[in-house]
Amino acid sequence: MKLYLDEDLSPRVARLLRRRGVDAVSAHEVGNLQLSDWEQLAYAAREGRCLVTRNARHFILLAQEAVRRQEPHAGLVLCPLRFRGSEVQALVAALVRVVKRYPEGLGEYDVLLWRFCGI
């Protein structure tokens, strides 16, 4: 599974994931700041990357819209909105577990809620 971290997550998370062997990039690193949520999801889909975000409210609606439009994506992992910087290592560890559990990636319309990520 390849990950794409939305701009609401620090690029530090992507760097720490790569150190753990995960193919991860951040919106910050690829110059995708200020894109709309739909554009972020479309970018991740084109790149075959599961999008990781804290913006669950908007992305749940976009995931439903993607199904209606029949525009698949590469999956979504929805993290808690209130995630403190001191919990970065816990976030990285949980995402590593997700990648190990789904090595081939999520399904093209799958949404994984944080509480099911093993934290």
Phi and psi in degrees as a GROMACS rama.xvg file:
@    title "Ramachandran Plot"
@    xaxis  label "Phi"
@    yaxis  label "Psi"
@TYPE xy
-105.244  140.369  LYS-2
-114.07  146.633  LEU-3
-127.454  116.904  TYR-4
-92.7739  123.439  LEU-5
-59.7975  162.569  ASP-6
-65.9152  -13.5187  GLU-7
-78.555  -4.45528  ASP-8
-109.278  142.038  LEU-9
-64.3754  142.007  SER-10
-63.0342  -18.3121  PRO-11
-57.6225  -36.0752  ARG-12
-61.8145  -44.0082  VAL-13
-62.3925  -42.7008  ALA-14
-62.3185  -43.3166  ARG-15
-65.9917  -36.9432  LEU-16
-63.8056  -43.276  LEU-17
-61.5397  -37.6505  ARG-18
-62.5872  -23.7696  ARG-19
-95.5131  10.0145  ARG-20
88.7928  11.0473  GLY-21
-94.7253  135.85  VAL-22
-78.2244  97.6377  ASP-23
-136.74  138.963  ALA-24
-132.527  157.219  VAL-25
-110.783  149.026  SER-26
-55.5409  -32.9945  ALA-27
-62.8409  -41.9899  HIS-28
-72.1255  -30.6634  GLU-29
-100.503  8.85737  VAL-30
75.984  27.6225  GLY-31
-102.329  30.1199  ASN-32
-70.9105  146.375  LEU-33
73.3972  7.92586  GLN-34
-72.8969  153.55  LEU-35
-68.4037  163.446  SER-36
-59.4648  -40.6669  ASP-37
-62.9222  -41.1603  TRP-38
-66.0245  -36.4781  GLU-39
-62.6249  -45.7361  GLN-40
-64.4254  -41.7093  LEU-41
-63.949  -40.6084  ALA-42
-61.0414  -49.1914  TYR-43
-58.2123  -41.562  ALA-44
-62.8937  -46.0365  ALA-45
-59.9341  -35.7638  ARG-46
-86.4212  -3.49692  GLU-47
67.4459  33.6884  GLY-48
-115.013  137.049  ARG-49
-72.4071  128.484  CYS-50
-85.4907  130.485  LEU-51
-111.937  126.932  VAL-52
-149.022  157.777  THR-53
-96.8191  -4.49733  ARG-54
-89.2836  60.3983  ASN-55
-60.8445  -42.5812  ALA-56
-55.7088  -47.9628  ARG-57
-73.5797  -39.9577  HIS-58
-74.7567  -24.7636  PHE-59
-63.4928  -43.971  ILE-60
-64.4001  -40.4472  LEU-61
-66.2723  -36.8585  LEU-62
-63.2101  -41.2619  ALA-63
-64.4888  -40.8449  GLN-64
-64.4497  -38.0175  GLU-65
-61.306  -39.609  ALA-66
-64.6762  -46.5678  VAL-67
-59.5434  -41.3183  ARG-68
-80.1303  -10.6602  ARG-69
57.9539  46.3472  GLN-70
-115.849  92.9536  GLU-71
-66.4484  155.304  PRO-72
-125.859  -175.521  HIS-73
-102.593  21.824  ALA-74
98.6213  160.186  GLY-75
-133.958  138.724  LEU-76
-116.021  119.293  VAL-77
-102.453  114.27  LEU-78
-93.9325  163.913  CYS-79
-67.6915  145.333  PRO-80
-66.324  -41.3779  LEU-81
-92.0945  81.5694  ARG-82
-118.78  112.111  PHE-83
-76.6752  151.998  ARG-84
-57.3605  -30.9654  GLY-85
-69.0524  -12.2225  SER-86
-98.7205  13.2664  GLU-87
-58.3694  -42.5596  VAL-88
-63.6181  -36.8412  GLN-89
-65.7637  -39.9955  ALA-90
-61.9066  -47.5092  LEU-91
-60.5255  -46.0255  VAL-92
-61.333  -41.5788  ALA-93
-65.558  -41.6896  ALA-94
-67.002  -35.4347  LEU-95
-61.2304  -41.7623  VAL-96
-62.9642  -40.2253  ARG-97
-62.4039  -45.7444  VAL-98
-61.6319  -40.7732  VAL-99
-67.6556  -35.7533  LYS-100
-72.2495  -32.0929  ARG-101
-124.225  64.5935  TYR-102
-60.5515  -28.8324  PRO-103
-88.5706  -0.0695176  GLU-104
95.5947  170.314  GLY-105
-81.2951  167.181  LEU-106
-68.1889  164.962  GLY-107
-69.56  -7.29198  GLU-108
-130.123  11.7794  TYR-109
-73.9995  144.279  ASP-110
-129.223  125.077  VAL-111
-109.396  118.187  LEU-112
-83.5192  144.428  LEU-113
-52.6989  -40.6307  TRP-114
-62.4258  -14.0034  ARG-115
-98.9487  6.78946  PHE-116
-90.8157  1.84096  CYS-117
96.0355  19.0171  GLY-118
